[in-house]
Structure formats: structure tokens, C-alpha cells
Amino acid sequence: MTSSAAPAGPQRQTLIADTAVALIAERGLRGLTHRAVDEAAGLPAGSTSNLARTRAALLELAITRIADLEAPAYAAVVRTPTVEHARELLAQVAADAVHQALTAGRTLTLARFELALEATRRPELRAVYDRLGAGFLSLAATLLTQCGSRAPEADARRLVRWAEGVLFNATAGSGAGRVPEPAELGAEAARYLAALLDG
């Protein structure tokens, strides 16, 4: 891509963020540099540093983009007329979101795990990661309230731990050789929700 054809404004920011995420997933954080993003995105030298001047800013751009891309997976869950329907819907959406993260969204998942580990060494990235994660926890707590949870905040943390555990196991853990089928994840999510809500 030549500089005359390079996107500007929000399009350029999205391109840089998407390219950074892809590089993290492909090469790990050691392969993420401002120059590497420029080259991979086909942008003029200095484009990435103009947008994100420091490495910390580039990491924040990447993790924020991941959160923005993952959030729509839960948009299908709406206020439902009955607790039973809310439970069924949440189990299905949770299973679908996990399966999506292990298949079409695998690049985002790999990059997010790389950034999560880096956040253990960078307090500024930890703050961003935790702030974005709190949004997902709040959404989960709202949905669990609709499902009849008596302790929605605690149940939200448990549900997120289940999802994170499945994602890590099937991406980088001992189960990395096999992606669970959607039906398997749906049944597992339903059983887990029943244990949380009826236990």
C-alpha cells in the first residue's frame, strides 16, 4: 500500500490496531514493534508511532481493540420474559462466544493471552486490562440477575473463570489439540449455570 492510498483517521487507527493484534498472535509480544506494524499494515514509516508514541500506548491500543471486537458476542442476550428463557439464552450465548473465540476469533484469543501475561509485568497495562475486564464482569452480572442469581457479582466471576479456563485449555493448555464442539460447550455451560444458580 502506498502512502497516497493509506487510510486516514479512524480507518488508519483500526488498521493499526488490527495489525498489532495479528502480530501479537503470530509472533508474540517480542515481534510487536512500531516498525513491524507499519510494514505489516503497508503504511508509511512512522504511522504507528504517530498514533501510539510509546510501546505502552501500542499495547493499550491492541487490548482495547480486542475488547471492542469481542463485545458483540454477547449482544444477542436481551432482557427476556422468563428466568428459564434467560438461562437457556445465556448458556447458548456463552457457549457460542467461547466456540467463536476458539475458532474464527482464535487470533484475538491468542493475542489477549499474550497481553494478559504481559500485564502481570506492566502495571499500566494491568490497569487497562482490568478496566476492560470489569465491563465484561458487569455485563455478566446483569445477565445473571435476569437468570435469577442471588449473588450475581460472585456468579459473574465464576462464569468468567469457566470461560477463561476453557479458552486457555483449548488454546495453550493440555487440550490444545482439540476444539470442543458447540453442542458440548452448550451442555457444559448449561450444567455450570445450573450449578451456580440452583446450588
N, C-alpha and C positions, 0 to 999 in steps of 0.2 A: 504494500500500500504506500503510495506517495504522500508527501505532506499535503499536496493540494486536494487529495481525496480523503484525508484523515477526518474523522468525525470531530465535532466540536461540542463544547458544553456538556450537558448531561449524558449524551451518547458517548462521548470520549471517557467520561468518568465510569460509565457502565462497562465499556470495553476494557479499561484498565483494571477495574475490579474483577471482572470475569477472567481476564488473563492471569491476574495474580492468583486467583483461586485455582485455576487449572495448573499453573506452575507449581503451587504448593503440593497439590495432589500428585503430580507427576514426578517432581524432583525433591520434594521435601523443602523445609524452610531454608536449607543451605543453598538451594538453587534459586531462591527468590531474591532478585536484585532489581533495582530500578531499571538498569540497562536491559536485563533479561525480559522484563515486562515490555519495554519499548520494542525490543526486537521481535518478541513473540506476537505482539499485537500489530506489528507493522506500522508503528508510529515513529515520528521523528525523535531523535535522541533528545532526552531531557523532558519529554512529555510527562512521564510518570513522576519525576521529581518536581515538576511544576505543580502537580496536583497533590502529591503526598511527599513533602520535602524530607521527611525522616523515615527510617525503617519502621518505627513505631506507628507512624501515620499510615504507612502502607499496610501493615498488619491489621490495623483497625479498619481500614477500608475493606480488606478481604473478609474479616469476620462479620462485619456489618452486612456485606453483600450476601454472605451465606445465610444469615438470619432472614434477610428480605426474601430470598428465594425459597427458603423452607417454610415460611409462614403460611403461604396459601394452601398447604396440605391440610390445614385444619379449618379452612373456610367453609367446608361442607357441613360442619357441625353448627346447627342453628337451634334456637330455643324450640323445644319440642313439647307436644301437649301432654305426654305422659312420661313418668320416670322410666318405665320399661323401654319405651322407644328411645329415650335419651341414652340409656345404657347400651342398647344394640348399636345405635349410631356411633357412639364414642368408641366402642370396641372395634367396629369396622374401620372407622377413620384412623384410629391408632395403628391398626394392622396395615392398612393401605399406606400410611405415611412411612412406617418402618420398611415395608417392602420397596416403596419408591426410593427411599434413602439407600437401600442396598443394591438397587439395580440402576435405573436411569439417573438417580441422584448420587451415585457412588463417588463421583469426583468431589461433590460438596462434603460428603461424609468423611472421606479421607482428609481433605483439607481442614475440616473442623477438628478432627482428632489431632492433627499436627499442631494446630493453633491452640488447642486445649493444653497440650503438653508444654508448649512454649509459654503459655500463660502462667504456668507454675514457676517460671523463672523471671517473668516480667510483670511487676505489679500493675503497670499502666494497662497492659493487655488483659490482665486478670479482671480489672475493674470493668472494662468494656464487655468482656465475655460474660461476666456475672450479671451485668445490667441487661444484656440481651437475653440471657437465660431466664432472668426474672420475668420477662414478658411472657415467655412460654409457660412458666410456672403459674402465673396469674391466669392465663387463659385456661390451663388445665384445671385450676381450682374452680373457675367459673363453670366449666363444663361438668365437673364432678358434683358441684352443688345442684345442678339440674338433674343429675343422676341420683340424688338423694343422699349424698355423702354427709355424714355427721361431722367429719373433720376434713374438709376439702383441701386445706393447705397441706396438711400432712399426707393425705392421699395423693395429691398432685406430685409431691416429691417422690413418693413411692412409684407412681406411674412413670414418671420421667426416668427414674432409676431402672425400671424394667426395660423401657425403650432403649436407653443408653447401653444397657448390658447386652441386649440382643444385637444392637448395631456393632458394638465392639467385638463381640464373639464372632459374628459372621463376616466382619471386615478384616480384623487383625488378630483375633484370638484363635482358639483351638478349633472353631467351627468355620474358619475362613474358606474352606474348600466347598462349602455348600450354602446357598441362599435358601432360607426357609420359604416354602410355598405360601401364597396368600391365605389359603384356607387354614394352614397350620398356624400362621400368625393370628388369624382371626379367632380361632378356637382358643389359642393361648391367651390372647388379650381378653376375651370374654371370661375365661376362668379367673384370670388375675383380677379383673374388675369385680367379679362376684366375690372373691376372697376379700377384697378391700371393702366393699360396700355392705356385705352381709355377714362378715366375720365378727 
